[in-house]
């Protein structure tokens, strides 16, 4: 039977466009290495999670998954990079709350929209923060700390790893939840210097990520007053939650999740989600995560998106009340 020349030409054009964009079908995927971009320096919590995902996802898909660290601006440089990439399944983002929930409500000129410009694949896990104080600070509990702050004749200082960082936003949420307006924010350019000054007594408190402070808590150099998650951490079950410590409405975590550029084929998104779930939901993978204070969480793209929407709304309200904005 003779083919319609117009249909034949359109079919050829569609095939050429498919090859040019590099979009693969779910059945063929993957045919080359996958790049997983993370917006923080090697050795940190996000990089650790990215390497866990890369290792296990690569094994599940029988390909190489290469971690590409592109640090800067609370992870927003990496996120902006991925948002511009082709939606072919070969470039992914290890997104975090800082880049996907907090910075979008703090930075009106951010070159991406966290909901429009990404395809959520799955959340991977979360890390609670922990309110730590040095041994010169008299507080032994969260209640003690609130009373100490409110009765102090001078502002009580706390550090953060930078304005708009989760370590800053967790403290702002604490202020709003407890009415401790006598806390004074001291921003730093990273967590290590905050810890140094906290140990040295130059600041009194820090809402740090649990993996970062845990060695100092275990050695007795810092005192942990409460974790910011809804449940106690498996890595430090002796530390009460903020809710248990008398702040019933308080919860703040930093989470990690995998995103693709916008418009990813739903079949590819499902294949990636299934591969991540299958490979990360093993005793070995879970043990590796919990040993570093990361609580594993695996969900569907739809549930992940709904959780992201709720997280954005929560931090938007916190920043509104605190009158915070960043250019």
RAMONOR-V744857 format. One record per pair of residues at least 6 apart in sequence whose C-alpha atoms are under 8 Angstrom apart, sorted by the first residue. I is the first residue (numbers start at 1). GAP is how many residues later the second one is. D is the distance in Angstrom with one decimal. If there is no record, write none. Layout:
BEGIN
i = {I:I}
gap = {GAP:GAP}
d = {D:D}
END
This chain:
BEGIN
i = {18:21:21:22:22:23:23:23:24:24:24:25:25:26:26:26:29:30:30:30:30:31:32:32:32:33:33:33:33:33:34:34:34:34:34:34:34:34:35:35:35:35:35:35:35:36:36:36:36:36:36:36:36:36:36:37:37:37:37:37:37:37:37:37:37:38:38:38:38:38:38:38:38:38:38:38:38:38:39:39:39:39:39:39:39:39:39:39:39:39:39:40:40:40:40:40:40:40:40:41:41:41:41:42:42:45:46:46:46:47:49:49:50:50:51:52:53:53:54:54:54:54:55:56:56:56:56:57:57:57:57:57:58:58:59:60:60:60:60:61:70:70:71:71:72:74:74:74:74:75:75:75:75:76:76:76:76:78:79:79:79:79:80:80:82:82:82:82:82:83:83:83:83:83:83:84:85:85:86:87:87:87:87:87:87:88:88:89:89:89:89:91:91:92:92:92:92:93:93:93:93:94:94:94:94:95:95:95:95:96:96:96:96:97:97:97:97:98:98:98:98:100:100:100:101:101:101:101:101:102:102:102:102:102:102:103:103:104:104:104:104:105:105:105:105:105:106:106:106:106:106:106:106:107:107:107:108:108:109:115:115:116:117:117:118:118:118:118:118:119:119:119:119:119:119:119:120:120:120:120:120:120:120:120:121:121:121:121:121:121:121:121:121:121:121:122:122:122:122:122:122:122:122:122:123:123:123:123:123:123:123:123:124:124:124:124:124:124:124:124:125:125:125:125:125:125:125:125:126:126:126:126:126:126:126:126:127:127:127:127:127:127:127:127:127:128:128:128:128:128:128:128:128:128:128:128:129:129:129:129:129:129:129:129:129:129:129:129:130:130:130:130:130:130:130:130:130:130:130:131:131:131:131:131:131:131:131:131:132:132:132:132:132:132:132:132:132:132:133:133:133:133:133:133:133:133:133:134:134:134:134:134:134:134:134:135:135:135:136:136:137:138:138:138:139:139:140:140:141:141:141:142:142:142:142:142:143:143:146:146:149:149:149:149:149:150:150:150:152:154:155:155:155:156:156:156:156:156:157:157:157:157:157:157:157:158:158:158:158:158:158:158:158:159:159:159:159:159:159:159:159:159:159:159:160:160:160:160:160:160:160:160:160:160:160:160:161:161:161:161:161:161:161:161:162:162:162:162:162:163:163:164:166:167:167:167:167:168:168:168:169:169:170:170:171:172:172:173:173:174:174:175:175:176:177:177:177:178:188:191:194:195:197:198:198:198:199:199:209:210:210:211:211:211:213:214:216:217:217:224:225:225:226:226:226:226:226:227:227:227:227:227:228:228:228:228:228:228:229:229:229:229:229:230:230:230:230:231:232:232:232:232:233:233:233:234:234:234:235:235:235:235:236:242:242:242:243:243:243:273:273:277:279:280:286:289:289:290:319}
gap = {6:65:67:64:66:64:65:66:6:64:65:242:243:241:242:245:239:31:33:59:60:32:31:32:58:30:31:32:33:57:29:30:31:32:55:56:57:58:30:31:32:33:55:56:57:14:18:29:30:31:32:55:56:57:58:30:31:32:33:41:45:54:55:56:57:8:9:12:29:30:31:32:33:37:40:55:56:57:7:30:31:32:33:35:36:37:38:39:40:55:56:6:7:29:30:31:32:34:35:6:28:29:30:6:27:166:48:50:210:22:207:240:17:44:16:233:223:227:10:11:12:13:10:220:223:224:229:8:218:219:222:223:6:7:220:215:216:218:219:214:7:8:6:7:6:24:25:29:91:20:21:23:24:22:23:24:27:15:14:16:20:21:31:32:9:10:11:178:179:29:34:35:177:178:179:177:6:176:175:173:174:175:176:177:178:176:177:171:175:179:180:169:170:166:167:168:169:164:165:166:167:162:163:164:165:161:162:163:164:158:159:160:161:69:157:158:159:66:67:68:156:14:208:212:13:207:210:211:214:62:63:64:210:213:214:7:61:6:9:10:208:207:210:211:214:220:58:210:213:218:219:220:221:218:219:220:218:219:218:190:194:146:144:145:141:142:143:144:145:140:141:142:143:144:145:150:137:138:139:140:181:182:184:185:136:137:138:139:148:149:151:152:179:180:183:135:136:137:151:176:177:178:179:182:132:133:134:135:174:175:176:181:131:132:133:134:172:173:174:175:130:131:132:169:170:171:172:173:127:128:129:130:168:169:170:171:82:83:84:126:127:128:166:167:168:81:82:99:100:101:105:124:125:126:165:166:38:41:78:79:80:81:98:99:100:123:124:125:76:77:78:79:80:83:94:95:96:97:98:74:75:76:77:93:94:95:96:97:73:74:75:76:81:90:91:92:93:94:6:65:71:72:73:89:90:91:92:64:65:67:70:71:87:88:89:86:87:88:65:68:67:6:7:10:6:9:83:85:84:85:104:83:84:100:103:104:102:103:32:34:6:7:31:33:34:30:31:32:30:28:27:28:29:26:27:28:47:48:26:27:28:29:46:47:48:25:26:27:28:45:46:47:48:9:26:27:28:29:35:39:44:46:47:48:7:8:25:26:27:28:30:31:34:46:47:48:6:7:26:27:28:29:30:33:6:25:26:27:28:24:25:162:88:39:40:41:42:17:19:39:146:149:37:82:36:146:150:77:145:6:76:6:8:142:70:72:73:69:6:17:12:18:6:6:7:8:22:23:45:17:83:81:82:83:9:22:6:6:7:15:14:15:13:14:15:16:19:6:12:13:14:15:13:14:22:23:24:25:12:13:22:23:24:11:12:13:21:10:6:7:8:9:6:60:62:56:59:61:55:56:57:58:57:6:8:9:6:7:8:27:28:21:6:6:10:6:7:6:6}
d = {7.8:6.9:7.5:7.9:6.0:7.0:4.5:7.6:7.7:6.4:7.9:7.8:7.2:5.7:5.1:6.8:7.7:7.2:7.2:8.0:7.8:7.9:6.9:7.7:7.8:5.8:4.8:5.7:7.2:7.0:7.6:6.3:4.7:6.2:7.4:4.5:6.0:7.6:5.7:4.9:6.1:6.7:6.0:4.9:6.2:7.2:7.2:6.6:5.9:4.8:6.0:6.1:4.8:5.5:6.6:5.9:4.7:5.9:6.9:6.5:7.6:7.4:6.1:4.8:6.1:6.9:6.5:6.9:7.1:6.2:5.0:6.0:7.3:7.3:6.3:6.1:5.1:7.0:7.9:5.9:4.8:4.3:6.4:7.2:4.0:6.9:6.7:4.8:7.2:7.7:7.8:6.5:6.6:6.1:6.2:4.0:6.6:7.5:6.1:6.8:6.2:7.2:5.4:7.7:6.7:7.6:7.5:7.6:7.1:7.4:7.6:7.5:6.7:6.1:6.5:7.5:7.2:7.2:7.9:5.0:6.6:6.8:7.0:7.3:5.3:6.4:7.9:7.2:6.2:5.5:6.1:7.8:5.2:5.3:7.6:5.8:7.7:7.6:6.0:6.9:7.2:5.6:7.1:7.0:7.7:5.9:6.1:7.6:6.7:7.7:7.6:6.8:5.1:8.0:5.0:8.0:7.4:7.6:6.8:7.1:6.8:8.0:6.4:6.1:6.9:6.8:6.4:7.3:5.9:6.9:5.6:6.2:7.8:5.0:6.7:7.0:7.1:6.1:6.6:6.8:5.1:6.2:6.0:4.8:7.6:6.5:7.8:6.8:7.1:6.8:7.9:6.7:7.6:6.8:5.7:4.8:7.2:8.0:5.6:5.0:6.2:6.6:5.6:4.8:6.5:5.7:5.2:6.0:6.6:6.7:5.5:4.7:6.4:7.6:5.5:5.6:7.0:7.8:6.4:6.2:7.6:5.4:7.8:7.9:7.3:6.9:6.1:4.6:7.0:7.1:7.9:7.7:6.7:6.0:7.6:7.8:6.9:6.5:7.1:6.9:8.0:7.2:7.2:5.5:7.5:7.9:7.2:7.8:7.1:6.8:4.7:5.4:8.0:6.3:5.0:5.6:7.6:6.9:6.8:7.7:7.7:7.0:6.5:5.0:6.1:5.7:4.7:4.3:7.6:5.5:4.9:5.7:5.1:6.6:6.4:7.9:7.9:6.6:4.6:6.5:5.3:7.8:6.6:6.2:7.5:5.5:5.3:7.0:6.0:7.6:7.0:5.6:7.1:4.9:7.5:5.7:5.6:7.4:6.1:6.2:5.5:5.8:5.5:5.9:7.6:6.1:4.0:6.3:6.1:5.5:6.0:6.1:7.8:5.6:5.0:7.2:5.9:5.0:5.3:7.9:5.8:5.5:7.0:6.1:5.3:4.1:4.4:7.1:6.4:5.6:3.9:5.9:5.5:5.3:6.7:7.1:6.7:6.8:7.9:5.8:5.4:6.1:6.2:4.8:6.2:6.2:6.0:6.2:5.5:5.2:7.4:7.0:4.7:6.5:7.8:7.8:7.7:7.9:6.0:5.3:4.2:5.1:5.7:5.3:7.3:7.2:6.1:7.5:7.9:5.4:5.5:6.1:5.6:7.9:6.6:7.3:5.7:4.3:6.0:7.0:5.8:4.5:6.6:5.9:5.6:5.6:6.4:7.8:5.7:5.5:6.4:7.2:7.8:6.2:5.4:4.5:6.0:7.8:7.9:7.3:5.7:4.5:6.6:5.8:5.3:6.7:7.6:6.1:5.9:6.7:6.2:6.9:6.9:4.9:6.1:6.9:6.3:6.6:6.9:7.9:6.3:7.9:7.9:7.7:4.9:6.9:7.5:6.6:5.1:7.7:7.4:5.5:6.6:7.5:6.0:7.6:6.9:7.0:7.3:6.4:7.4:6.0:6.5:6.0:6.7:6.1:7.7:6.2:7.8:7.6:4.9:5.4:5.7:6.3:4.9:5.8:7.8:6.6:5.8:4.6:6.0:6.7:5.2:5.5:6.7:6.9:6.1:5.4:5.9:5.7:5.7:4.5:5.4:7.7:6.0:4.7:5.7:6.9:5.8:7.9:6.6:6.5:5.3:7.8:5.2:5.1:7.4:6.4:5.0:5.9:7.7:7.1:6.7:6.6:7.2:7.8:6.2:7.1:6.2:5.0:5.5:4.3:4.8:6.8:6.8:4.9:5.1:5.4:6.6:5.9:8.0:7.9:6.8:7.5:5.2:5.8:7.4:7.8:7.8:7.4:8.0:7.8:6.6:6.0:6.3:7.2:7.1:7.5:6.3:7.7:7.1:6.1:7.6:8.0:7.0:7.0:6.6:7.1:6.5:7.8:7.6:8.0:6.1:6.2:6.8:7.5:7.1:7.3:7.9:7.9:6.3:5.7:5.3:7.9:7.9:8.0:5.5:5.9:6.4:6.8:6.9:7.3:5.7:5.1:5.1:5.3:7.0:7.6:6.5:6.3:4.7:5.9:6.0:5.7:7.1:5.2:5.3:6.4:6.4:7.5:5.4:6.0:6.0:6.6:7.9:7.3:6.1:6.4:7.8:6.8:6.2:5.8:7.7:7.1:7.6:6.7:7.2:7.8:6.3:6.2:7.2:5.2:8.0:7.0:6.4:7.4:6.9:6.4:7.9:7.3:7.7:6.3:7.7:6.8:6.4:6.6:6.7:7.2:7.3}
END
